[in-house]
Amino acid sequence: MRLDCTDKRVVVTAGGSGIGLAIADAFRDAGARVAICDADADAVARSRHIASQCDVANEAQVAAFFQLALSELGGIDVLVNNAGIAGPTKKLEDVTLDEWERTLAVNLSGQFLSAKAVIPTMKGQRSGAIINLSSTAGRMGMPLRGPYSASKYAVRGLTDVMAIELGEYNIRVNALMPGMVAGPRLDRVIAEQAASKGMDGAAYMNLLLHNVSMHKTVSAADVAAMAVFLGSDTGATISGQSIGICGNFESYRSPLVTQEVAHG
């Protein structure tokens, strides 16, 4: 079954690379018209979609971007709140207040500001779909990633509230919880976590994969496919859900290893 999003008007935050780009392209391939924002000016410049530079934690920049998107698209049917940062890889007591606040500003306040910008339009249309990117770290604690994990738990709470408030306007709100998504960002996080344990990155990755029932990472395309499903009319009665795309990630607490294994 090919999902049809013909003429749907879609906005994807942080749509210039990675998961966001995969989502934007997947909606376009399903027939949608797409506008993206990204904090990276180079990513905006090379985008094949309507694009603007924007820091989603900056209220004025968010307002300007959505004004552009509405002007270019003539309305917004789907918002994908994808923008997020990894935050620090540290024990909680070593995290600075600035690191904590910046992680929550982008990962949580950015979603709040973007949703706030689009809700009046969707209410006026009496239709819409909002898809918030949470994480597997939003349903289980993720060691050394306190600010990130806290922000992703909060995204699920925000999603639940929005789904309840907006349902009567035929606006659906769901959260996606990707697991370990293969790509440069995962490579960087794994390297940081492995270093904190004095381990080789590849060895640490293999240990983490033992916590995944399917023993593999997922792809950006896997996440994009679920986003398109939820944004399409096929997902017309799905709301208030947090959906895992993770191969069944069971725990972030990796098995105990000997020093010989840890150091190869």
DAVENPE-V404522 format. One record per residue. N is the residue number from 1. PHI is phi in whole degrees, 0 to 359 (999 if undefined). Layout:
# DAVENPE-V404522
N/PHI  N/PHI
This chain:
# DAVENPE-V404522
1/999  2/269  3/286  4/250  5/239  6/307  7/68  8/291  9/253  10/238  11/241  12/234  13/278  14/51  15/264  16/271  17/200  18/58  19/300  20/299  21/295  22/299  23/293  24/300  25/294  26/294  27/295  28/301  29/295  30/271  31/105  32/277  33/260  34/232  35/239  36/232  37/235  38/200  39/286  40/271  41/298  42/294  43/296  44/295  45/296  46/264  47/292  48/265  49/251  50/301  51/215  52/210  53/283  54/198  55/265  56/292  57/275  58/256  59/301  60/295  61/293  62/297  63/300  64/294  65/296  66/291  67/297  68/297  69/300  70/295  71/295  72/283  73/265  74/81  75/156  76/223  77/263  78/222  79/246  80/250  81/277  82/261  83/302  84/188  85/235  86/285  87/73  88/285  89/252  90/208  91/297  92/303  93/291  94/262  95/286  96/277  97/298  98/299  99/295  100/300  101/293  102/293  103/298  104/289  105/298  106/282  107/284  108/246  109/297  110/299  111/289  112/300  113/296  114/292  115/296  116/300  117/289  118/257  119/302  120/302  121/295  122/293  123/298  124/297  125/282  126/56  127/191  128/158  129/222  130/242  131/239  132/259  133/274  134/261  135/188  136/303  137/291  138/263  139/230  140/210  141/297  142/245  143/305  144/70  145/229  146/307  147/299  148/297  149/298  150/299  151/295  152/282  153/297  154/296  155/300  156/295  157/295  158/299  159/300  160/299  161/296  162/298  163/299  164/291  165/293  166/258  167/303  168/294  169/262  170/63  171/251  172/261  173/226  174/223  175/241  176/255  177/237  178/294  179/268  180/276  181/267  182/302  183/154  184/301  185/294  186/296  187/302  188/292  189/295  190/298  191/298  192/293  193/291  194/298  195/298  196/294  197/255  198/67  199/244  200/289  201/300  202/295  203/295  204/294  205/300  206/299  207/294  208/297  209/296  210/289  211/273  212/253  213/303  214/273  215/54  216/203  217/281  218/249  219/250  220/299  221/295  222/298  223/294  224/298  225/299  226/291  227/298  228/296  229/302  230/292  231/277  232/275  233/291  234/297  235/264  236/297  237/244  238/260  239/206  240/74  241/250  242/247  243/249  244/280  245/230  246/213  247/71  248/68  249/287  250/268  251/196  252/270  253/271  254/290  255/298  256/293  257/228  258/281  259/300  260/297  261/291  262/301  263/254  264/75
